[in-house]
Amino acid sequence: MSVCAPACRPGATPCGSPTRKDRQLITAKVTCSSKTESGEGESRQALVSFMPDYASGRNKAWSLATPHLSLQMTLKGSAADLFEQGKAYTLEFVENDD
């Protein structure tokens, strides 16, 4: 089952409305809540966790239809440098044909 929630980023199009290439778009503002690094060199990796960012009313519209979000991913090498604990990011879900 897919939940269609309104987009909450300024300028974003609510779900169900035409967006990039007429695809539905759901956005949420998230904060990197933790980053645990391990290994060295080519075997270096980081486990990065994200939680919704509700500061200043962010995600208010989004959370009405989708009240919970939890995201973790493991990144290897230089990809681990792309995220920093405590920083905010915009998460976008775009419908695919495949």
C-alpha positions as CSV (number, residue, x, y, z in Angstrom):
1,M,0.0,0.0,0.0
2,S,1.3,3.4,-0.9
3,V,0.5,6.5,1.1
4,C,0.3,9.7,-0.8
5,A,1.4,12.6,1.3
6,P,1.7,16.3,0.4
7,A,5.2,17.7,-0.3
8,C,6.5,20.0,2.4
9,R,9.5,21.7,0.8
10,P,8.9,25.2,-0.6
11,G,8.2,25.0,-4.3
12,A,7.6,21.2,-4.2
13,T,4.5,19.8,-5.9
14,P,2.1,17.9,-3.7
15,C,1.7,14.2,-4.5
16,G,-0.8,13.5,-7.2
17,S,0.1,16.6,-9.1
18,P,2.3,16.7,-12.2
19,T,6.0,16.9,-11.3
20,R,9.2,16.2,-13.0
21,K,8.3,14.2,-16.1
22,D,4.7,13.8,-14.8
23,R,5.7,11.6,-11.9
24,Q,4.4,11.8,-8.3
25,L,6.9,13.3,-5.8
26,I,6.9,13.0,-2.0
27,T,9.5,15.0,-0.1
28,A,10.5,15.1,3.5
29,K,13.1,17.1,5.4
30,V,15.4,14.7,7.4
31,T,18.3,15.2,9.8
32,C,21.3,12.8,10.0
33,S,20.8,11.6,13.5
34,S,23.8,9.3,13.7
35,K,26.9,8.3,11.7
36,T,29.1,5.4,12.7
37,E,32.3,4.9,10.7
38,S,34.4,1.8,10.6
39,G,37.4,0.4,8.7
40,E,40.1,2.2,6.7
41,G,41.1,2.8,3.1
42,E,39.0,1.0,0.6
43,S,37.1,-1.0,3.3
44,R,36.0,2.2,5.1
45,Q,32.3,2.5,5.5
46,A,29.7,4.4,7.5
47,L,26.2,3.5,8.9
48,V,24.1,6.6,8.5
49,S,20.7,7.1,10.2
50,F,18.1,9.7,9.4
51,M,15.0,10.9,11.3
52,P,12.3,13.5,10.3
53,D,13.2,17.1,11.0
54,Y,10.3,18.9,12.7
55,A,12.1,22.1,13.6
56,S,10.2,25.3,12.8
57,G,7.1,23.2,11.6
58,R,9.0,21.4,8.9
59,N,7.2,18.2,7.7
60,K,4.0,19.3,9.4
61,A,1.9,18.6,6.2
62,W,3.9,15.5,5.4
63,S,3.5,14.0,8.9
64,L,-0.3,14.1,8.7
65,A,-0.4,11.3,6.2
66,T,3.0,9.7,7.1
67,P,3.6,10.2,10.8
68,H,6.8,8.1,11.0
69,L,10.0,7.9,9.0
70,S,13.2,5.8,9.7
71,L,16.0,5.5,7.3
72,Q,19.4,3.8,7.6
73,M,22.0,3.1,4.9
74,T,25.6,1.9,4.8
75,L,27.9,3.8,2.6
76,K,31.3,2.8,1.4
77,G,34.4,4.9,0.7
78,S,33.9,8.5,-0.4
79,A,30.1,8.1,-0.3
80,A,30.4,8.1,3.5
81,D,31.7,11.7,3.3
82,L,28.5,13.0,1.7
83,F,26.6,13.0,5.0
84,E,27.3,14.7,8.3
85,Q,25.6,14.1,11.7
86,G,23.3,16.9,12.7
87,K,22.9,18.3,9.2
88,A,19.5,18.5,7.4
89,Y,18.8,17.0,4.0
90,T,15.8,16.8,1.7
91,L,14.6,13.2,0.9
92,E,12.7,12.8,-2.3
93,F,10.7,9.8,-3.4
94,V,9.9,9.8,-7.1
95,E,7.7,7.1,-8.7
96,N,9.5,4.9,-11.2
97,D,8.1,3.0,-14.2
98,D,10.1,-0.2,-13.6
